[in-house]
């Protein structure tokens, strides 16, 4: 593996763990809340361009590289069906028209994200690029129900590998397979966090904080599932 391209990651969590292991890695995102984004670009635009055969970041990614995409999950998550039905707490006093208009907007956003993540896979397939996609696994999840790809790996409790959150997570491996390496190193104590109690900071939003992974989890995931045993 020559270079790792971390898409939709601005925290530098996985990027920096790859670098500690001697592997070139870069973060790509439209935001730069942590000062870690190496390429601050519109990745949705890049995916559309790459799919349509136009110049894009994918032109510079080699078959020996790895793309690790933390694709936005805001419209695939378990709470979205509740919003479609108009049954969320904040919708209790909404009129029928408000609920209908919001559901139209919600469906358009869902459709856009579904098309984009599917185009990302098509780009990888066409170019024979190694791609790993991460997304939550909490059910019901839109991709679990309606996507033609089944997850290659499901982590039902991330705290067992030293993360902040138990938060179930699924991973799709395209043009590569998860390794099954043994990790012979102790797990350091990490104070657990509860998703519902997480708040934003002076520089990051609540949404960003909820998506964070601990560096220890990133390191163990890389060693256990991505690297060849000799590496």
N, C-alpha and C positions, 0 to 999 in steps of 0.2 A: 504494500500500500504506500503510494507516494505522498498523496495529499488528501486531506479530508475537508470537504466543503459543508459547513454547518449552516443550513438554510433555516431562516426564521429563528435563529438563536442570536441574541444580543448580549446575553449575560457572560459569555465566554466560558461557561462551566465545562462543557464537553471539549470545546476547543483547547482550553488550557491543559486539560488532562491528557489529551492527545499529544500536545507539545512537550509535556513532562516525560512522555514515553518516547520522545525523539521523532515524532511524526508531524510534518507540516500540517497546520490546520488554520482555517479562516472562518470568521462569522459573517453572515450575510443577513441583513434585515433593513427594513425601512426606518426603524427607530435606533437610537443609540443612548438609551437611558443609563447604561453602565460604563460607557466609554470604551467598550470592547468590540464594537462593530467595525470590522475591517473594511467591508464594502456596504455602504449605506445606500441601498437601491430598492426599487419597487420590484419585489420578486414575482408578484402576480403578472406584471408586465413582461418580465423575463420568461415566465412559463408560457404565456400566450405567444410571445415571439418565437420561442424555441419550438413550440408545437407547430406553428405556421411556417417554419423553415427560415425565419428571419434571424439576423445576428442576435446572439444572446450569450449569457454567461456559460451556457452549456457547451458552447463552441470551444471553450478553454479547459473543459474537464476531460481528463483522459480515462481510458478504460481501466487503468490501474488505480485510479482515484476512488474515493468513496463519497457519496452524497448522503448526509444525515439530515433529514428534514423534520423539524418539529412543527408540522403543518397546523395552522390555526384551527381550533376545535370548537369555537364559540357557537356554531350552528349545528354541530353534530352531537352535542352533549345530551345527556338524559333529560335535562329540564326543558329542552326545546319543545317536545310534544305538549307539555303543559302550557307553554306560551301559545302554541297553535290553537289549543282548545279554549284559550281565554280564561284558564283556571289558576294562573299564577296570582300570588298575593296582591301584587301591584295592579292587577287588572280587575279587581273585585267591583270597582265602581265605574268601569268603562262601559260605554254604550255598545250596542251591537255593531254599529258602524265603526267605532274605534277599534274594536277587536278584529273586524274584517279587514280594515285598511292595514292594521299592523301585521296581520297574517299574510297579506299580499307582499308586504315589504320583507317579512321574515322568509317567505318562500323564495323570493328573488335572491336574497343573500345566501340561503342554503343552496340553491341551484348553482350559483356562481362558484361557491367553494367546492361543491361536488365536481363540477366540470374541471376546475383548476387542479384539484388533487388527481383526478383521472388523467388529465393532460400531462401532469408531471410523470406519472407512471409510463404513459405512452412515449414520452421523450426518452426515458431510461431504457425502455424496451427497444426502441428504434436504434438508439446509439450504443446499446449493450453496456450501459453504465450501471455500476453498482449503486443501489439506492436502498436506504433504510428510512421508513416513515414511522414517526411516533405519534400516538393519539391516545386519549383516555379510553378506558374499557368499561367504565360504569354504564350499566344497561338501564333502559334501552339506548343504544348508540346507533346513529344513523348508518354509519359505514358497516357496522356488524350486521345490520339488518338488510341493507340494500346494495352493498358493494359486491362486485363479483370476486374480489380478492379476500381470502381468509387470512387472518393474522398468523404470522409465522411463530410468534412468541407472545405470550400473555403473562405479565407480571402482576399477580393479584395482591401483593403486599410489598411495596417498595422499601418499607422500613427494615425488612429482613436483610437488605443489602445496604443499610446505612443511610436511608433517605429521611427527609423531614416528614413526608406524607405516606400514609398507607396507600393512597390513591391508585386504584388498579389502572394499569397502562398496557396498551397493545402495540406491537411492532410488526411492520411488514418488511420482509427482506426481499428485494427484487434483484435478480441476477447475482445473488449471493445467499448463503444460508447461515443461520446462527450457529456459532461454534458451541461446544459444550466443555469448555476448559474448567479445570479445578482452580480455585483461588485460595492459595495458602497464605492468607494474611488475616490478622484479627480485624473485627469490625469495631471501629471507635464509636463511643456513645454520641448520639445526636439527639438533641431535644426535639420531641415530636411536635408537629403543628397540626391544627385542625383547620380544614379548608374554610369552614363557615366563619371562623374567627380571624382570618387573615385580613390585614388592612394594608393599604398602600403606604409608601414612605414619602419623604420630601422629594425624591427623584423618580420613584416608580409608582405605577398604578396598582390597585388591588388585583386586577387581572394578571398583571405581570408577576406579582408576588405569588399568586396561586399556582403559576406555571413553573416555578423554580424547582430545580433539583439540586441536591447536595453534591459537592464535588466528589465525595467518597462513593456515592451511588454511581456517578458518571464513570469514575475510574474502574470500579468493579464491573460495570456493564461492558465497558470497552474490553477489559481483560478476559471476561468470561464468554462473551458472545461475538466479538468482532475480530480480535487479533488471532492470527495463527498461533498455535501453541509455542512454536519456536521464537515468536516475537515477544 
